[in-house]
Amino acid sequence: MTINPSLKSRLATPEILLAPGVYDALSALVAEQAGFEALYLSGASIAYTRLGRSDIGLTTFTEVADTLARITERVRLPVIVDADTGFGNALNTQRTVRGFERAGAAMVQIEDQTFPKRCGHLDGKGVVPEREMVGKLKAALDARASADTLILARTDAAAVEGLEAALDRAEAYLATGVDALFIEALRSPEQMDAACRRFAHRVPLLANMVEGGKTPIQDADALQAHGFRIAIFPGGTARAVVHTLQGYYASLHAARTTQPWRDRMLDFDALNAVIGTPELMRIGQRYD
């Protein structure tokens, strides 16, 4: 694949990479058209949109792989994909990495939570022993077919064992040879600075911005000033869509027509322009 080396090269530059959350091919397409350089396929958003459920470990490897494949078939941007805990032990993690790589992942994120995992900004998380996670990361690195498929190690230990333990875990994970680190649910700018002081000069660090979550929301420029090189807003897309749908459906139910909402929606031709229907029809005519 040609997209993976571009992500590796992009992360070698000092400017922070801003990746919005997506959950299907349509959201990915609109994000690409908005001018982003990379996308983040959020496991939480897949749970929200495909299952109508919470991010508590209900999604499966096959559901994420299928969603990823549909996205990479439609857009050219590199996709960072949330692989949760690897969906099992070290051998499951290897299957996950191989499957996601075949489906077009540019970077695969693996976390150290116990199963069933839960959203990193929910209370009551648990983490596996450090040694177990190190083994899973080594398995993930061995499983990839190309070194340009990047492995992102995430630790949720800050909320369970404290910040210093989380930083020590991140140190052990970095020693396995992973390509980037993600220390989840840092609770203050001071904790964010502490993580960056220890790691930012050695490896790309990811900052996770969750509206209403544990970590203070900052814009990408402020995150870059801390030292982060990847910023994700993973669930904001789903939250924005749900907010819009609540208003749209309430209006339709009350007015019994979409007319009051027309200035806040695309018409038939405008939506077809977004998804490329005219070009698709022209391609089809070649085979008439």
C-alpha positions as CSV (number, residue, x, y, z in Angstrom):
1,M,0.0,0.0,0.0
2,T,1.2,3.5,-0.8
3,I,-0.6,5.2,2.1
4,N,1.4,3.7,5.0
5,P,4.9,5.2,4.2
6,S,3.2,8.6,3.9
7,L,2.0,8.4,7.5
8,K,5.4,7.2,8.7
9,S,7.1,10.2,6.9
10,R,4.4,12.6,8.1
11,L,5.0,11.7,11.7
12,A,8.8,12.4,11.3
13,T,7.9,16.1,10.8
14,P,7.5,18.4,13.8
15,E,4.0,19.7,13.0
16,I,1.2,17.9,14.9
17,L,-1.1,15.6,12.9
18,L,-4.8,16.3,13.5
19,A,-6.9,13.2,12.8
20,P,-10.7,13.4,13.2
21,G,-12.7,10.4,14.3
22,V,-14.7,8.5,11.7
23,Y,-17.0,5.5,11.9
24,D,-17.9,4.6,8.3
25,A,-17.1,5.3,4.7
26,L,-19.3,8.3,4.4
27,S,-17.9,10.1,7.5
28,A,-14.4,9.3,6.2
29,L,-15.2,10.7,2.8
30,V,-16.5,14.0,4.2
31,A,-13.4,14.3,6.5
32,E,-11.1,13.7,3.5
33,Q,-13.0,16.4,1.6
34,A,-12.5,18.8,4.5
35,G,-8.8,18.6,4.0
36,F,-7.5,16.4,6.8
37,E,-4.3,14.4,6.4
38,A,-5.3,11.2,8.3
39,L,-8.3,9.6,10.0
40,Y,-8.9,7.9,13.3
41,L,-11.3,4.9,13.2
42,S,-12.7,4.9,16.7
43,G,-13.8,1.7,18.3
44,A,-16.2,3.6,20.5
45,S,-17.8,5.2,17.5
46,I,-18.3,1.8,15.8
47,A,-20.1,0.7,19.0
48,Y,-22.2,3.8,19.0
49,T,-23.2,3.7,15.3
50,R,-23.3,0.0,14.4
51,L,-24.6,-1.4,17.7
52,G,-26.3,1.7,19.3
53,R,-24.3,0.6,22.4
54,S,-21.6,1.9,24.7
55,D,-17.9,1.4,24.4
56,I,-17.6,-1.5,26.8
57,G,-15.9,-4.2,24.7
58,L,-18.9,-5.3,22.7
59,T,-17.5,-4.7,19.2
60,T,-15.5,-7.6,17.6
61,F,-12.5,-7.9,15.3
62,T,-14.6,-8.7,12.3
63,E,-16.9,-5.7,12.8
64,V,-13.9,-3.3,13.0
65,A,-12.0,-5.0,10.1
66,D,-15.1,-4.8,7.9
67,T,-15.6,-1.1,8.7
68,L,-11.9,-0.4,8.1
69,A,-12.0,-2.1,4.7
70,R,-15.0,-0.1,3.6
71,I,-13.3,3.1,4.6
72,T,-9.9,2.4,2.9
73,E,-11.7,1.3,-0.3
74,R,-13.4,4.7,-0.5
75,V,-10.7,7.2,0.7
76,R,-6.9,7.5,0.2
77,L,-6.0,9.0,3.6
78,P,-4.0,6.9,6.1
79,V,-6.2,5.4,8.8
80,I,-5.2,4.9,12.5
81,V,-7.5,2.1,13.7
82,D,-8.4,1.4,17.3
83,A,-7.8,-2.4,17.9
84,D,-8.9,-2.3,21.6
85,T,-7.0,-5.0,23.4
86,G,-6.1,-6.9,20.2
87,F,-9.4,-8.8,20.9
88,G,-7.7,-11.4,23.1
89,N,-4.2,-12.7,23.9
90,A,-1.0,-12.4,21.9
91,L,-2.2,-14.8,19.2
92,N,-5.5,-12.9,18.8
93,T,-3.5,-9.7,18.6
94,Q,-1.4,-11.2,15.7
95,R,-4.6,-12.1,13.9
96,T,-5.9,-8.6,14.5
97,V,-2.8,-6.9,13.1
98,R,-2.7,-9.1,10.1
99,G,-6.4,-8.6,9.3
100,F,-6.3,-4.8,9.9
101,E,-3.1,-4.5,7.7
102,R,-4.8,-6.4,4.9
103,A,-7.8,-4.1,5.3
104,G,-5.6,-1.0,4.8
105,A,-4.6,0.2,8.3
106,A,-1.7,2.6,8.4
107,M,-1.4,2.4,12.2
108,V,-2.9,-0.1,14.6
109,Q,-3.6,0.9,18.2
110,I,-3.4,-1.7,21.0
111,E,-4.2,-1.0,24.6
112,D,-3.3,-2.7,27.9
113,Q,-6.8,-2.9,29.5
114,T,-8.3,-6.1,30.8
115,F,-11.2,-7.6,28.9
116,P,-13.9,-6.6,28.5
117,K,-12.4,-3.2,27.9
118,R,-14.2,0.1,28.2
119,C,-13.9,3.6,27.0
120,G,-10.7,5.1,28.4
121,H,-12.7,8.0,29.9
122,L,-15.1,5.7,31.9
123,D,-14.4,4.8,35.4
124,G,-13.7,1.2,36.6
125,K,-11.0,0.2,34.1
126,G,-8.5,-2.5,34.7
127,V,-5.1,-3.2,33.2
128,V,-3.3,-6.4,32.4
129,P,0.2,-7.1,33.9
130,E,2.9,-5.1,32.1
131,R,4.7,-8.3,31.0
132,E,1.5,-9.5,29.3
133,M,1.1,-6.3,27.4
134,V,4.8,-6.3,26.4
135,G,4.3,-9.8,24.9
136,K,1.2,-8.7,23.0
137,L,3.1,-5.7,21.5
138,K,6.0,-8.0,20.5
139,A,3.5,-10.3,18.9
140,A,1.9,-7.4,17.0
141,L,5.3,-6.2,15.7
142,D,6.1,-9.7,14.5
143,A,2.7,-10.1,12.8
144,R,2.9,-7.1,10.5
145,A,3.9,-7.8,6.9
146,S,5.4,-4.3,6.5
147,A,7.4,-2.1,8.8
148,D,5.4,0.8,7.3
149,T,2.3,-0.5,9.1
150,L,2.8,1.3,12.4
151,I,2.0,0.0,15.9
152,L,0.7,2.4,18.5
153,A,0.9,1.2,22.2
154,R,-1.7,2.7,24.5
155,T,-1.7,2.5,28.3
156,D,-4.7,3.1,30.5
157,A,-2.7,2.7,33.7
158,A,-2.8,6.4,34.7
159,A,-6.4,6.0,36.0
160,V,-5.6,2.6,37.6
161,E,-2.1,2.7,39.0
162,G,-1.2,6.4,38.8
163,L,0.7,8.6,36.4
164,E,4.2,7.3,37.3
165,A,3.2,3.7,36.8
166,A,1.7,4.7,33.4
167,L,4.9,6.4,32.3
168,D,6.9,3.4,33.4
169,R,4.6,1.1,31.4
170,A,5.0,3.4,28.4
171,E,8.8,3.1,28.8
172,A,8.5,-0.7,28.7
173,Y,6.2,-0.6,25.7
174,L,8.6,1.8,23.8
175,A,11.4,-0.6,24.4
176,T,9.6,-3.3,22.4
177,G,10.0,-1.1,19.3
178,V,6.5,0.3,18.8
179,D,6.2,3.3,16.6
180,A,4.1,5.6,18.8
181,L,2.7,5.9,22.3
182,F,-0.7,6.9,23.7
183,I,-1.0,7.6,27.5
184,E,-4.7,7.7,28.0
185,A,-6.8,10.0,30.2
186,L,-4.1,12.4,31.4
187,R,-6.0,14.6,33.8
188,S,-4.2,18.0,33.6
189,P,-1.9,20.1,31.6
190,E,0.8,19.2,34.1
191,Q,0.4,15.5,33.5
192,M,0.4,16.1,29.8
193,D,3.7,18.0,30.2
194,A,5.2,15.2,32.3
195,A,4.4,12.6,29.6
196,C,5.8,14.8,26.9
197,R,9.0,15.6,28.8
198,R,9.7,11.9,29.1
199,F,8.8,10.8,25.6
200,A,8.2,13.5,23.1
201,H,11.8,13.8,22.0
202,R,12.0,10.0,21.3
203,V,8.6,8.9,19.8
204,P,5.4,10.4,18.5
205,L,2.9,10.8,21.4
206,L,-0.9,10.9,20.8
207,A,-3.3,13.1,22.6
208,N,-6.9,12.0,22.9
209,M,-9.5,14.8,23.1
210,V,-12.9,13.6,24.4
211,E,-15.6,16.2,24.9
212,G,-16.6,15.8,28.6
213,G,-13.8,13.3,29.2
214,K,-10.9,13.2,31.7
215,T,-8.3,15.1,29.7
216,P,-8.7,18.9,29.3
217,I,-9.7,19.8,25.8
218,Q,-7.1,21.8,23.9
219,D,-6.7,22.7,20.3
220,A,-4.1,21.1,18.1
221,D,-1.7,24.0,18.4
222,A,-1.7,23.9,22.2
223,L,-1.2,20.1,22.1
224,Q,1.8,20.6,19.8
225,A,3.2,23.1,22.3
226,H,3.1,20.4,24.9
227,G,5.0,18.1,22.6
228,F,2.3,15.8,21.2
229,R,2.6,14.9,17.5
230,I,-0.8,13.3,17.0
231,A,-4.1,14.8,18.1
232,I,-7.4,12.8,17.8
233,F,-11.0,13.9,18.4
234,P,-12.3,10.4,18.1
235,G,-16.0,10.6,19.3
236,G,-16.7,14.1,18.4
237,T,-18.1,13.1,15.0
238,A,-20.6,10.7,16.5
239,R,-21.6,13.3,19.1
240,A,-22.1,15.9,16.5
241,V,-24.2,13.6,14.3
242,V,-26.4,12.5,17.2
243,H,-27.0,16.1,18.1
244,T,-28.0,16.9,14.6
245,L,-30.3,13.8,14.3
246,Q,-32.0,14.7,17.5
247,G,-33.0,18.1,16.1
248,Y,-33.9,16.7,12.7
249,Y,-36.1,13.9,13.9
250,A,-37.8,16.1,16.5
251,S,-38.6,18.6,13.7
252,L,-39.9,16.0,11.3
253,H,-42.0,14.5,14.1
254,A,-43.5,17.8,15.0
255,A,-43.9,19.4,11.5
256,R,-44.6,16.1,9.7
257,T,-42.3,17.4,6.9
258,T,-38.7,18.2,6.4
259,Q,-39.4,21.8,5.2
260,P,-38.4,23.5,8.5
261,W,-35.0,21.7,8.3
262,R,-34.2,22.3,4.6
263,D,-31.7,25.1,5.2
264,R,-29.7,22.7,7.5
265,M,-29.5,19.7,5.1
266,L,-28.3,18.8,1.6
267,D,-30.8,18.2,-1.1
268,F,-30.7,15.2,-3.5
269,D,-28.2,16.7,-6.0
270,A,-25.9,18.1,-3.3
271,L,-25.6,14.8,-1.5
272,N,-24.9,13.0,-4.8
273,A,-22.2,15.6,-5.5
274,V,-20.5,14.8,-2.2
275,I,-20.5,11.0,-2.7
276,G,-19.4,11.3,-6.4
277,T,-22.5,10.0,-8.2
278,P,-21.9,12.0,-11.4
279,E,-18.4,10.6,-11.8
280,L,-19.6,7.1,-10.9
281,M,-22.2,7.4,-13.6
282,R,-19.6,8.5,-16.2
283,I,-17.4,5.5,-15.3
284,G,-20.4,3.2,-15.8
285,Q,-21.1,4.6,-19.2
286,R,-17.7,3.3,-20.4
287,Y,-19.1,-0.2,-20.1
288,D,-22.5,0.4,-21.7
